[in-house]
Amino acid sequence: MSPKRPAGPGSDPTPDFEALVAEALAEPTEGWDFSWFEGRATEQRPSWGYQRRMGERMAGASAALDIQTGGGEVLAGVPARPPLCVATEAWPPNVAKATALLHPLGTAVVAAPDEPPLPFADGAFDLVVSRHPVRPYFDEIARVLAPGGTYFAQHVGPASVFELVEYFLGPQPDDVRNGRHPDAERAEAEAAGLRIVDVTTERLRIEFHDIGAVVHFLRKVVWMVPGFTVDAYRDRLRTLHELIVAEGSFVAHSSRTLFEAAKPR
């Protein structure tokens, strides 16, 4: 539950801005566990059920790679992993969290930068997966895939949560709004020699119900408002807090793309 001032004679029944912000600042940000947002923010889920479908592909693979695994939560949640399963992650706190979570499940975690090259031999995996990579480097994905292998991922699509981004940063240019466009990613994958199986994009409703949820989200998803700190944006945060109290929530829309491609035999 969100902290509130006690209601009573002469008291303010609205949520306390400073208390909500302090609570959000005290919450750790490593990993991709979003359970802290329960009751404070909601996000519509894509219709395709990425983790379930990823698990189906894992069950039929012999060697799989999860790129940018975060804290390993998505990979750990599938029912079974192939005999050889490896995950990469760049951010040290996430590497530690993913290692603790995935090693007991028989999955190795490799500390590796997001940028190429991947530290694996050509054709090492028949399945490469990734949920919300910062950027898919399709040349490298094609290189480490064995002939006949599959890349199966959920990407962040264009202008995702830009209602919130532009609230803090102002209107963004078209080239920024259209970044991560599925048509551009399709062309990059085909240029790397991959055959497109499926590219589907959906826009999904997000509601932030208190300012603490906004602060924690921007601390966790750091590329949304680069350099975000509460002190730098305190006035805008307080105004947004007042808007949420008045209207019940701040509404934005995420953009998600299901992306599946195969390496020809």
SVG drawing of the C-alpha trace seen along z (x, -y; Angstrom):
<svg xmlns="http://www.w3.org/2000/svg" viewBox="-12 -23 47 55">
<polyline fill="none" stroke="black" stroke-width="0.4" points="0.0,0.0 1.1,-3.5 2.0,-5.5 -0.5,-8.1 -0.9,-10.8 -3.4,-9.8 -6.8,-11.1 -8.4,-13.2 -9.4,-16.7 -7.1,-19.2 -5.0,-16.5 -4.2,-16.1 -5.7,-12.8 -3.7,-12.9 -0.6,-10.7 2.6,-12.3 5.0,-13.3 8.2,-13.1 7.2,-9.8 6.4,-8.2 9.7,-9.4 11.7,-8.3 10.2,-4.8 11.0,-4.6 14.6,-5.8 15.1,-3.1 14.1,-0.2 17.0,1.6 16.9,1.5 18.9,4.6 17.2,7.3 13.9,7.3 11.6,8.3 8.7,5.7 6.7,7.1 7.3,3.9 4.9,2.1 2.0,4.3 -0.8,2.0 1.2,-1.1 1.3,-0.6 -0.2,1.6 0.9,2.6 -1.1,4.5 0.7,7.6 1.3,8.6 -1.1,11.1 1.5,13.6 2.8,14.7 6.5,14.4 7.8,16.4 5.5,19.3 6.5,19.4 10.1,19.1 9.8,22.0 8.3,24.1 11.3,23.4 13.8,24.0 12.2,27.5 13.2,28.4 16.6,26.9 20.0,28.5 22.1,25.3 20.5,22.0 21.8,18.5 19.8,15.8 21.3,12.3 21.0,9.5 19.3,11.7 18.9,9.0 18.6,10.7 17.7,14.0 14.1,13.9 12.5,14.7 14.9,17.5 14.5,19.0 10.7,19.0 10.6,21.4 9.8,25.1 13.0,26.6 16.2,25.5 18.3,27.4 21.4,29.4 23.6,26.4 22.2,23.1 24.1,19.8 23.1,16.3 24.9,13.0 24.6,9.8 26.6,6.5 25.6,4.7 27.5,6.1 24.6,6.1 22.5,8.0 25.3,10.5 25.5,11.3 21.7,11.7 21.4,13.8 24.3,16.0 22.6,16.7 19.3,17.5 20.5,19.4 23.5,21.4 21.4,23.8 19.3,24.4 22.4,25.5 22.7,22.3 26.0,20.4 26.0,16.6 28.7,14.8 29.6,11.2 29.7,9.6 29.1,6.1 25.9,5.4 27.9,4.5 29.5,7.1 31.3,9.4 29.6,12.1 32.2,14.3 31.1,17.5 32.2,19.5 30.4,19.4 27.3,21.6 27.4,22.4 23.7,22.3 20.5,23.5 18.4,21.1 19.1,17.4 16.6,15.6 16.3,12.1 13.7,10.1 14.0,6.4 17.6,6.2 19.0,2.6 19.7,3.3 19.6,6.5 23.0,6.9 21.7,9.2 25.2,9.8 26.3,11.3 23.1,13.2 23.4,14.7 27.1,15.6 26.5,17.6 23.4,19.3 23.9,22.8 22.3,23.3 18.6,23.9 18.7,22.1 16.2,19.6 16.3,16.2 13.2,15.6 12.8,12.3 10.5,9.7 11.8,6.2 10.9,2.8 9.2,1.0 9.1,-2.6 8.0,-5.5 7.6,-3.2 6.3,-5.0 7.0,-8.3 4.1,-10.1 6.3,-9.8 9.6,-10.5 8.2,-13.7 6.7,-14.9 10.2,-15.2 12.2,-15.9 9.7,-17.6 8.8,-16.7 11.3,-14.3 12.4,-14.4 11.0,-11.9 14.2,-9.9 14.1,-9.3 10.4,-8.5 10.8,-6.0 13.9,-4.3 13.5,-0.5 11.0,-0.4 10.1,3.2 10.5,2.4 14.1,1.3 14.8,4.3 13.4,6.6 15.7,5.1 18.7,5.4 17.9,9.0 17.5,9.8 20.8,8.0 22.5,10.3 21.2,13.3 18.3,14.3 14.9,15.3 12.0,13.5 9.4,15.8 7.2,13.4 7.3,9.6 4.3,8.4 4.0,5.2 1.4,4.1 0.9,0.9 -0.1,1.6 -1.6,-0.6 0.4,-1.5 -1.0,-3.4 1.2,-4.9 -0.9,-5.2 1.5,-7.1 4.7,-9.2 6.8,-6.6 6.1,-4.2 7.3,-6.8 10.5,-7.4 11.3,-3.7 10.5,-3.1 12.9,-5.9 15.6,-4.7 15.2,-1.1 14.8,-1.8 17.6,-4.3 17.5,-4.9 14.0,-6.5 15.2,-9.8 19.0,-9.7 20.6,-11.1 17.3,-11.1 17.6,-12.1 14.9,-13.2 16.8,-16.4 17.1,-17.3 13.4,-16.8 11.8,-17.6 9.5,-20.4 8.2,-18.2 7.8,-15.3 5.8,-17.3 3.5,-18.6 3.1,-15.1 2.3,-13.9 -0.5,-16.5 -1.8,-15.4 -1.9,-11.7 -3.7,-12.6 -6.3,-14.6 -6.9,-12.2 -6.1,-8.8 -3.2,-7.8 -0.8,-8.9 -1.4,-6.9 1.3,-6.0 1.7,-3.2 4.5,-0.7 5.4,0.7 6.4,4.4 7.5,6.4 7.6,10.2 10.5,11.0 11.3,14.4 13.9,15.2 15.7,18.3 19.2,18.9 18.9,20.8 20.4,24.3"/>
</svg>
